Amino acid sequence: MTSHVVWTPDPADPRAPPSDVWATLTEGARARVAASLPSEIGRTSPPEGDPHWLPKVAARKTLERYFARLGRDAYVGSELPIYYPAEAVFAPDVFAVLDVSPHARERWLVDAEGRGLDWVLEIHFSGERREDLERNLQRCARLGVPEYFVFDRKRARLQGWHLAEGARSYVPLVPQAGRLAARTLGLELGLVGERLRFYHADAELPELEELVHRLESAVGALESRVDEAERRAAEEAVHAEQESRRASAERAQRESAEAEVLALRAELASYKK
C-alpha cells in the first residue's frame, strides 16, 4: 500500500529513505525524492590528476566494451553518487552492476534500481589510503557489495576482496599467476608495469586508446596500399598510352610504306606499257 508519506533529504547529509519508508511512497513521491538527491557530491580530498583519472577512464571504457561485445546488459559507472537506503552517499572510482540497463544515469538509487553494486574499484596515486583500505572496505562489505578492488598505482599494487554469501566481512583474494579473479565480472585483473589490465580466458582486453591506435594503423596501412595501387595503375596507364602511341606510329609508318610500294608498282607498270 502506498500513502502520502513525504521524505525530504537533509541538504547537509543527503540520504535515500530507508527501504520501509520507500515502500510507502507514491510513484510521484519517489520521483521527487530521486530528483532531490544530489547528482554530485563534494570532494573529501584534493584531485589526484592524470595518474588517477586515466586508469579510471581506461577501466570503465574497457568494461563497457567487454560487456557490450559479450551481449550482456551491465551498467559501468565512475564517481556516480550511490544511495543505499538511509546510508551516507559515496562515489566509487569505478563500479559495475550486472544485468541492468546501461542507460545514462545521474545517480544510483538502490531502491529505485532494485539492485546494489556488484563490483567496486578504487584507484590511488596519492592522498589518504586508509579511507579505501579500511573505511570504504568495511562499508562496502556491510552493504553487501560482492567484490572490492584497490589499485595503488604509485606503489604498483593491486588488492581484491570477495564477500561470501551471507557474510558481512571480506576475504582477501589470493593472486593466481600474478592475477586476481573478479568472479562477478567473469574476468581477471593484473598489473603490467604501472597499468591495470583486464583478462578474459588469458586474453588481455585492449584499452580504448589501444584500439584507436590499432584502427589508425590499419587505416594508415590500407591508405598506403590504396595509394600504391593508384600509383601503379597510373604508371600502367601511362605505359599503356605510350604503347598505344608507339603502335599507332608503327601502324602509320607501315601503312605509309605500303602506300609507297603500291605507288612505285603502279609507276613501274606504266613504264612497261
C-alpha positions in Angstrom: 0.0 0.0 0.0 1.3 3.5 -0.8 0.4 6.6 1.1 1.2 10.2 1.2 4.4 9.9 3.2 6.8 12.7 2.5 10.6 12.3 2.6 12.9 15.3 2.5 16.6 14.7 2.3 18.9 16.8 4.6 20.9 19.1 2.4 23.9 18.7 4.7 23.7 14.9 4.7 21.5 13.8 1.8 20.4 10.2 2.1 17.8 8.0 0.4 15.0 7.0 2.7 15.0 3.6 4.5 13.5 0.8 2.4 10.4 0.6 4.6 9.7 4.3 4.0 10.5 4.0 0.3 7.9 1.2 0.1 5.2 3.5 1.4 5.9 6.4 -1.1 3.8 7.0 -4.2 5.5 6.9 -7.6 5.3 10.7 -7.7 6.9 11.0 -4.3 9.7 8.5 -5.3 10.4 10.6 -8.4 10.6 13.7 -6.3 12.9 12.1 -3.8 15.2 10.8 -6.5 15.3 14.3 -8.1 16.1 15.9 -4.8 19.2 13.7 -4.1 22.4 15.5 -5.4 23.9 14.1 -8.6 27.3 15.4 -7.5 29.0 15.2 -4.1 31.8 17.3 -2.6 35.3 16.0 -2.6 36.8 14.9 0.7 40.3 15.0 -0.8 42.1 17.0 -3.5 42.1 15.7 -7.1 45.0 13.4 -7.9 45.5 14.4 -11.5 46.0 12.2 -14.6 47.7 9.3 -12.8 44.3 8.8 -11.0 42.0 9.9 -13.8 43.5 7.9 -16.8 43.4 4.4 -15.3 39.8 5.1 -14.0 38.6 6.1 -17.5 40.5 3.2 -19.1 38.9 0.7 -16.7 35.4 2.0 -17.3 35.7 2.0 -21.1 37.3 -1.4 -21.1 34.5 -2.9 -19.1 31.8 -1.2 -21.1 33.2 -2.5 -24.3 33.7 -6.0 -22.9 30.0 -6.3 -21.8 28.8 -4.8 -25.0 30.7 -7.3 -27.1 29.5 -10.1 -24.7 25.9 -9.0 -25.4 25.2 -8.7 -21.7 23.5 -5.7 -20.2 25.6 -4.0 -17.5 26.0 -0.6 -16.1 29.6 0.6 -15.5 29.8 3.9 -13.7 32.5 6.2 -12.4 32.2 8.6 -9.5 28.4 8.4 -9.6 26.7 9.1 -6.3 25.5 5.9 -4.7 22.5 6.0 -2.4 21.8 2.9 -0.3 18.8 3.1 1.9 19.5 5.5 4.8 23.2 5.4 4.2 25.7 8.2 3.6 26.3 8.8 -0.1 29.5 7.7 -1.6 31.0 7.7 -5.1 33.4 4.8 -6.1 36.0 5.5 -8.8 34.6 2.7 -10.9 31.8 0.2 -10.2 29.7 -2.3 -12.1 26.1 -3.6 -11.8 25.3 -6.6 -14.0 22.1 -7.5 -15.8 20.7 -4.0 -15.8 20.1 -1.4 -18.5 23.3 0.5 -19.4 21.4 3.8 -20.0 22.9 7.0 -18.6 22.2 8.0 -15.0 22.7 10.9 -12.7 22.8 8.8 -9.5 22.4 5.2 -8.4 19.4 4.9 -6.1 19.4 1.3 -4.9 15.7 1.0 -4.0 14.7 2.6 -7.3 17.1 0.4 -9.3 16.2 -2.7 -7.3 19.9 -3.6 -7.2 23.0 -2.7 -5.3 26.6 -2.6 -6.6 28.2 -5.9 -7.8 31.8 -4.7 -8.1 33.9 -1.7 -7.0 37.3 -0.5 -7.9 39.1 2.3 -6.1 42.3 3.8 -7.6 45.0 5.5 -5.6 48.0 7.6 -6.6 48.3 10.0 -3.6 46.3 11.1 -0.7 44.7 9.1 2.1 45.0 5.4 1.5 43.4 4.4 4.8 40.0 5.5 3.6 39.8 3.0 0.8 41.7 0.2 2.6 39.7 0.4 5.8 36.6 2.7 5.9 35.4 2.1 2.4 36.2 -1.6 2.6 34.2 -2.0 5.7 31.3 0.0 4.3 31.1 -2.0 1.0 31.3 -5.3 3.0 28.5 -4.1 5.3 26.4 -3.1 2.2 26.8 -6.5 0.6 29.0 -5.5 -2.4 30.3 -8.9 -3.6 33.8 -7.7 -4.6 36.0 -4.8 -3.8 39.3 -3.9 -5.5 42.0 -1.3 -4.8 44.7 -0.3 -7.4 47.5 1.6 -5.8 49.2 3.0 -8.9 52.0 4.7 -7.1 53.1 1.5 -5.4 52.1 -0.7 -8.4 50.0 -2.8 -6.1 46.6 -4.5 -6.7 44.4 -5.9 -4.0 41.0 -7.5 -4.0 38.4 -8.9 -1.6 35.4 -11.2 -2.0 32.3 -11.4 0.1 31.0 -14.9 0.8 27.2 -15.3 0.6 25.6 -14.0 3.8 28.8 -12.7 5.2 29.5 -9.1 6.2 33.2 -9.1 6.1 35.5 -9.6 3.1 38.0 -12.3 2.5 41.2 -11.2 0.6 41.7 -12.6 -2.8 44.8 -14.7 -3.4 46.7 -13.9 -6.7 47.0 -16.8 -9.2 49.8 -16.4 -11.7 50.0 -12.7 -10.7 46.3 -12.0 -11.3 43.2 -11.6 -9.1 39.9 -13.2 -10.2 36.9 -10.9 -10.3 34.3 -13.6 -10.3 31.3 -11.2 -10.5 32.7 -9.9 -13.8 34.0 -13.2 -15.2 37.4 -11.5 -15.6 40.9 -11.4 -14.1 42.8 -8.3 -13.1 46.6 -7.9 -13.2 49.3 -5.3 -13.5 51.6 -4.7 -16.4 54.1 -2.2 -15.1 52.0 0.6 -13.7 49.0 -0.2 -15.8 45.9 -2.1 -14.7 44.8 -4.7 -17.2 41.7 -7.0 -17.5 41.9 -10.6 -18.8 39.3 -13.0 -20.2 40.4 -16.6 -20.7 44.0 -15.5 -20.6 43.4 -12.9 -23.4 44.3 -9.3 -22.4 41.4 -6.9 -23.1 42.7 -3.9 -25.1 42.1 -0.4 -23.8 40.2 2.1 -25.9 43.3 4.1 -26.8 45.0 0.9 -28.0 42.0 0.0 -30.2 42.1 3.5 -31.6 45.8 3.2 -32.3 45.3 -0.2 -34.0 42.4 1.2 -36.1 44.5 4.2 -37.1 47.4 1.9 -38.0 45.1 -0.3 -40.0 43.6 2.7 -41.8 47.0 4.1 -42.5 48.3 0.8 -43.9 45.1 0.5 -46.1 45.6 4.0 -47.4 49.2 3.3 -48.2 48.1 0.2 -50.2 45.5 2.2 -52.0 48.0 4.9 -52.8 50.5 2.3 -54.1 47.8 0.6 -56.2 46.7 4.0 -57.6 50.4 4.9 -58.4 50.9 1.5 -60.2 47.6 1.9 -62.1 48.7 5.4 -63.2 52.1 4.1 -64.3 50.5 1.3 -66.2 48.0 3.7 -67.8 50.9 5.9 -68.9 52.8 2.9 -70.2 49.7 1.6 -72.0 49.2 5.0 -73.6 52.8 5.1 -74.7 52.5 1.6 -76.1 49.3 2.7 -77.9 51.0 5.7 -79.4 54.0 3.6 -80.4 51.7 1.0 -82.1 49.8 3.8 -83.8 53.1 5.3 -85.1 54.3 1.9 -86.3 51.0 1.3 -88.0 51.1 4.6 -89.7 54.6 4.0 -90.9 53.6 0.6 -92.2 50.6 2.0 -94.0 52.7 4.8 -95.5 55.3 2.3 -96.7 52.7 0.0 -98.2 51.2 3.0 -100.0 54.6 4.0 -101.3 55.2 0.4 -102.6 51.8 0.4 -104.4 52.6 3.7 -106.0 56.0 2.5 -107.2 54.5 -0.6 -108.6 51.9 1.4 -110.5 54.6 3.7 -111.9 56.7 0.7 -112.9 53.7 -0.9 -114.7 53.1 2.3 -116.7 56.7 2.2 -118.0 56.2 -1.4 -119.2 53.3 -0.4 -121.3 
